[in-house]
Amino acid sequence: MKKFLTCLLALAMVLSLAACGGKDSGSGNDAGTTPPASSDAGSGDAAGDSGSASFTTVEEGKLHMSTNAAFPPYEMTTDAGGFEGIDVEVADAIARKLGLELVVDDMGFDAALTAVQTGQSDIAMAGITVTDDRLEVMDFSDSYATGVQVVIVQKDSPAVQSIDDLASAAMIGTQKATTGYIYCSDSPENGGYGEDHVTAYDTGALAVMALVNGQVDAVVIDNEPAKAFVAENPSLEILDTEFAVEDYAIGFAKGNTALLEAVNAAMAELKADGTFQDIVDKYIVAE
């Protein structure tokens, strides 16, 4: 998840073919339990606006999306206990294109990746960056967004005033299993800072809370959630320099080509008819 939005407006405009999902319309996204995969899983002969395609889904008539709903504005929980965000609404629109009902399965980020690999979910969407290691165990859709990773620090921090200071920072906070963690914990020889200088938290929010409490000196996280966290914590700020730029894509089980192609086709239609851009504009407003 070392994906940080390059630029709010740029994201809205440069998103390349693929899909994140959101759930704003009433398509029954049930939190929590993902049904186990089996050879009897629903065989979806989905005929939607994108044409007719035959593929297998975890549950007949449903499209299960595993995610970590703590990554605004892509996926987050509502006060009523549902889900919303760019990924949620886009996934819902894709599901409807395929004649399916979206079900959102909320879990840890690492678990969301594992769920799709093991056939417990159909797709994984959580600001997922495509990396060589992940390509060995998962397939990915076309990229649907450009992400930028940034660094959050305390205002007037004596420890970190620029990205160059990260090498000497006492401790860097990240979210567990994200590319932010992977890059930061890598050895200095490979451009990282070493595991001894990184603390991984279950969510980005917990990493930011550790920064507020003085337990870490900086947090490396994607730009869009970073802005949301800083807006809630006036003692924090985002450094001007980008930490990394990456592409987001939807994850699939290895070899699930029929579903991957159907999702890519549905996303292409959503982009062509303006639905995708409308969803992005709803959550990311140009400054």
GIPEWO-V566896 format. One record per pair of residues at least 24 apart in sequence whose ideal C-beta (glycine too) atoms are under 8 Angstrom apart, sorted by sequence separation. I is the first residue (numbers start at 1). J is the second residue. If there is no record, write none. Layout:
i = <I | I>
j = <J | J>
//
This chain:
i = <34 | 35 | 169 | 174 | 176 | 205 | 212 | 113 | 172 | 173 | 174 | 175 | 176 | 204 | 208 | 211 | 65 | 167 | 171 | 172 | 173 | 174 | 175 | 176 | 166 | 170 | 171 | 172 | 173 | 174 | 175 | 63 | 169 | 171 | 173 | 175 | 208 | 35 | 75 | 77 | 175 | 34 | 149 | 63 | 149 | 34 | 63 | 91 | 175 | 174 | 91 | 149 | 173 | 63 | 69 | 90 | 173 | 184 | 63 | 65 | 67 | 69 | 173 | 183 | 62 | 63 | 65 | 67 | 68 | 87 | 173 | 61 | 62 | 63 | 64 | 65 | 66 | 67 | 68 | 87 | 61 | 62 | 63 | 65 | 67 | 68 | 87 | 180 | 62 | 64 | 66 | 68 | 180 | 173 | 180 | 57 | 68 | 173 | 178 | 21 | 59 | 68 | 171 | 172 | 53 | 66 | 67 | 171 | 172 | 173 | 174 | 31 | 66 | 171 | 172 | 173 | 174 | 175 | 50 | 66 | 170 | 172 | 173 | 174 | 48 | 49 | 50 | 131 | 169 | 172 | 48 | 66 | 129 | 169 | 31 | 48 | 66 | 75 | 129 | 31 | 48 | 74 | 75 | 131 | 31 | 46 | 47 | 74 | 75 | 166 | 22 | 29 | 46 | 74 | 20 | 29 | 44 | 46 | 66 | 90 | 166 | 44 | 66 | 71 | 44 | 64 | 65 | 71 | 152 | 64 | 65 | 66 | 67 | 154 | 160 | 64 | 65 | 66 | 67 | 68 | 153 | 154 | 159 | 160 | 23 | 29 | 63 | 64 | 65 | 66 | 67 | 86 | 152 | 159 | 23 | 24 | 63 | 65 | 66 | 154 | 157 | 183 | 224 | 23 | 58 | 157 | 183 | 22 | 23 | 58 | 22 | 29 | 58 | 180 | 22 | 24 | 25 | 58 | 113 | 153 | 21 | 22 | 23 | 24 | 27 | 57 | 153 | 179 | 20 | 21 | 22 | 23 | 109 | 110 | 152 | 153 | 20 | 21 | 22 | 25 | 109 | 110 | 151 | 152 | 179 | 21 | 22 | 23 | 24 | 27 | 108 | 109 | 151 | 21 | 22 | 23 | 27 | 34 | 108 | 109 | 151 | 152 | 1 | 20 | 21 | 22 | 150 | 19 | 20 | 21 | 22 | 34 | 149 | 150 | 19 | 21 | 33 | 149 | 150 | 21 | 28 | 29 | 30 | 31 | 32 | 34 | 149 | 150 | 21 | 27 | 28 | 29 | 30 | 31 | 32 | 148 | 149 | 152 | 19 | 27 | 28 | 29 | 31 | 147 | 148 | 147 | 150 | 163 | 147 | 152 | 162 | 41 | 152 | 163 | 23 | 160 | 162 | 155 | 163 | 21 | 23 | 34 | 37 | 154 | 155 | 37 | 154 | 155 | 37 | 153 | 154 | 36 | 152 | 153 | 35 | 152 | 34 | 152 | 153 | 34 | 151 | 152 | 150 | 151 | 150 | 151 | 150 | 151 | 149 | 150 | 108 | 109 | 148 | 149 | 127 | 148 | 149 | 148 | 149 | 148 | 149 | 127 | 147 | 148 | 146 | 147 | 146 | 147 | 146 | 147 | 21 | 145 | 146 | 145 | 21 | 143 | 144 | 20 | 143 | 144 | 19 | 143 | 144 | 20 | 142 | 1 | 141 | 140 | 141 | 140 | 140 | 141 | 139 | 140 | 138 | 139 | 138 | 139 | 138 | 139 | 130 | 138 | 139 | 129 | 130 | 134 | 137 | 139 | 129 | 139 | 129 | 130 | 141 | 128 | 127 | 128 | 139 | 18 | 19 | 128 | 141 | 142 | 18 | 128 | 141 | 144 | 3 | 17 | 18 | 20 | 1 | 3 | 17 | 18 | 19 | 20 | 125 | 142 | 1 | 3 | 16 | 17 | 18 | 124 | 125 | 141 | 1 | 2 | 16 | 17 | 18 | 123 | 124 | 1 | 15 | 16 | 123 | 124 | 15 | 16 | 123 | 15 | 16 | 122 | 14 | 15 | 14 | 144 | 70 | 71 | 11 | 70 | 117 | 119 | 122 | 11 | 68 | 70 | 116 | 118 | 10 | 11 | 116 | 117 | 123 | 116 | 117 | 122 | 113 | 5 | 6 | 123 | 5 | 6 | 7 | 3 | 5 | 6 | 4 | 5 | 3 | 4 | 2 | 3 | 4 | 3 | 4 | 2 | 74 | 71 | 73 | 74 | 72 | 73 | 72 | 71 | 73 | 72 | 98 | 98 | 98 | 94 | 97 | 94 | 97 | 93 | 94 | 97 | 1 | 1 | 2 | 3 | 94 | 1 | 2 | 90 | 93 | 1 | 2 | 1 | 2 | 2 | 90 | 2 | 93 | 93 | 90 | 93 | 90 | 89 | 86 | 89 | 86 | 86 | 85 | 86 | 56 | 55 | 56 | 57 | 55 | 56 | 54 | 55 | 53 | 55 | 53 | 53 | 74 | 73 | 73 | 50 | 53 | 11 | 51 | 50 | 7 | 8 | 46 | 50 | 4 | 5 | 6 | 49 | 2 | 4 | 5 | 48 | 3 | 4 | 5 | 50 | 2 | 4 | 49 | 1 | 4 | 20 | 18 | 20 | 16 | 18 | 19 | 18 | 6 | 4 | 4 | 6 | 4 | 4 | 2 | 4 | 3 | 2 | 3 | 19 | 3 | 18 | 19 | 18 | 17 | 19 | 19 | 18 | 17 | 17 | 19 | 17 | 15 | 19 | 22 | 24 | 15 | 22 | 13 | 12 | 15 | 12 | 11 | 12 | 12 | 11 | 12 | 9 | 8 | 8 | 9 | 8 | 9 | 5 | 8>
j = <58 | 59 | 193 | 198 | 200 | 229 | 236 | 138 | 197 | 198 | 199 | 200 | 201 | 229 | 233 | 236 | 91 | 193 | 197 | 198 | 199 | 200 | 201 | 202 | 193 | 197 | 198 | 199 | 200 | 201 | 202 | 91 | 197 | 199 | 201 | 203 | 236 | 64 | 104 | 106 | 204 | 64 | 179 | 94 | 180 | 66 | 95 | 123 | 207 | 207 | 125 | 183 | 207 | 98 | 104 | 125 | 208 | 220 | 100 | 102 | 104 | 106 | 210 | 220 | 100 | 101 | 103 | 105 | 106 | 125 | 211 | 100 | 101 | 102 | 103 | 104 | 105 | 106 | 107 | 126 | 101 | 102 | 103 | 105 | 107 | 108 | 127 | 220 | 103 | 105 | 107 | 109 | 221 | 215 | 222 | 100 | 111 | 216 | 221 | 65 | 103 | 112 | 215 | 216 | 98 | 111 | 112 | 216 | 217 | 218 | 219 | 77 | 112 | 217 | 218 | 219 | 220 | 221 | 97 | 113 | 217 | 219 | 220 | 221 | 96 | 97 | 98 | 179 | 217 | 220 | 97 | 115 | 178 | 218 | 81 | 98 | 116 | 125 | 179 | 82 | 99 | 125 | 126 | 182 | 83 | 98 | 99 | 126 | 127 | 218 | 75 | 82 | 99 | 127 | 74 | 83 | 98 | 100 | 120 | 144 | 220 | 99 | 121 | 126 | 100 | 120 | 121 | 127 | 208 | 121 | 122 | 123 | 124 | 211 | 217 | 122 | 123 | 124 | 125 | 126 | 211 | 212 | 217 | 218 | 82 | 88 | 122 | 123 | 124 | 125 | 126 | 145 | 211 | 218 | 83 | 84 | 123 | 125 | 126 | 214 | 217 | 243 | 284 | 84 | 119 | 218 | 244 | 84 | 85 | 120 | 85 | 92 | 121 | 243 | 86 | 88 | 89 | 122 | 177 | 217 | 86 | 87 | 88 | 89 | 92 | 122 | 218 | 244 | 86 | 87 | 88 | 89 | 175 | 176 | 218 | 219 | 87 | 88 | 89 | 92 | 176 | 177 | 218 | 219 | 246 | 89 | 90 | 91 | 92 | 95 | 176 | 177 | 219 | 90 | 91 | 92 | 96 | 103 | 177 | 178 | 220 | 221 | 71 | 90 | 91 | 92 | 220 | 90 | 91 | 92 | 93 | 105 | 220 | 221 | 91 | 93 | 105 | 221 | 222 | 94 | 101 | 102 | 103 | 104 | 105 | 107 | 222 | 223 | 95 | 101 | 102 | 103 | 104 | 105 | 106 | 222 | 223 | 226 | 94 | 102 | 103 | 104 | 106 | 222 | 223 | 223 | 226 | 239 | 224 | 229 | 239 | 119 | 230 | 241 | 102 | 239 | 241 | 235 | 243 | 102 | 104 | 115 | 118 | 235 | 236 | 119 | 236 | 237 | 120 | 236 | 237 | 120 | 236 | 237 | 120 | 237 | 120 | 238 | 239 | 121 | 238 | 239 | 238 | 239 | 239 | 241 | 242 | 243 | 242 | 243 | 202 | 203 | 242 | 243 | 222 | 243 | 244 | 244 | 245 | 245 | 246 | 225 | 245 | 246 | 245 | 246 | 246 | 247 | 247 | 248 | 123 | 247 | 248 | 248 | 125 | 247 | 248 | 125 | 248 | 249 | 125 | 249 | 250 | 127 | 249 | 109 | 249 | 249 | 250 | 250 | 251 | 252 | 251 | 252 | 251 | 252 | 252 | 253 | 253 | 254 | 246 | 254 | 255 | 246 | 247 | 251 | 254 | 256 | 247 | 257 | 248 | 249 | 260 | 248 | 248 | 249 | 260 | 140 | 141 | 250 | 263 | 264 | 141 | 251 | 264 | 267 | 127 | 141 | 142 | 144 | 126 | 128 | 142 | 143 | 144 | 145 | 250 | 267 | 127 | 129 | 142 | 143 | 144 | 250 | 251 | 267 | 128 | 129 | 143 | 144 | 145 | 250 | 251 | 129 | 143 | 144 | 251 | 252 | 144 | 145 | 252 | 145 | 146 | 252 | 145 | 146 | 146 | 276 | 203 | 204 | 145 | 204 | 251 | 253 | 256 | 146 | 203 | 205 | 251 | 253 | 146 | 147 | 252 | 253 | 259 | 253 | 254 | 259 | 251 | 145 | 146 | 263 | 146 | 147 | 148 | 145 | 147 | 148 | 147 | 148 | 147 | 148 | 147 | 148 | 149 | 149 | 150 | 149 | 224 | 222 | 224 | 225 | 224 | 225 | 225 | 225 | 228 | 228 | 262 | 263 | 266 | 263 | 266 | 266 | 269 | 266 | 267 | 270 | 175 | 177 | 178 | 179 | 270 | 178 | 179 | 267 | 270 | 179 | 180 | 180 | 181 | 182 | 270 | 183 | 275 | 276 | 276 | 279 | 279 | 279 | 279 | 282 | 280 | 283 | 283 | 284 | 256 | 256 | 258 | 259 | 258 | 259 | 258 | 259 | 258 | 262 | 261 | 262 | 283 | 283 | 284 | 262 | 265 | 224 | 265 | 265 | 223 | 224 | 262 | 266 | 221 | 222 | 223 | 266 | 220 | 222 | 223 | 266 | 222 | 223 | 224 | 269 | 222 | 224 | 269 | 222 | 226 | 248 | 248 | 250 | 247 | 249 | 250 | 250 | 242 | 242 | 243 | 245 | 244 | 245 | 244 | 246 | 246 | 246 | 247 | 263 | 248 | 263 | 264 | 264 | 264 | 266 | 267 | 267 | 267 | 268 | 270 | 271 | 271 | 276 | 279 | 282 | 276 | 283 | 277 | 277 | 280 | 280 | 280 | 281 | 284 | 284 | 286 | 284 | 284 | 285 | 286 | 286 | 287 | 284 | 287>
//
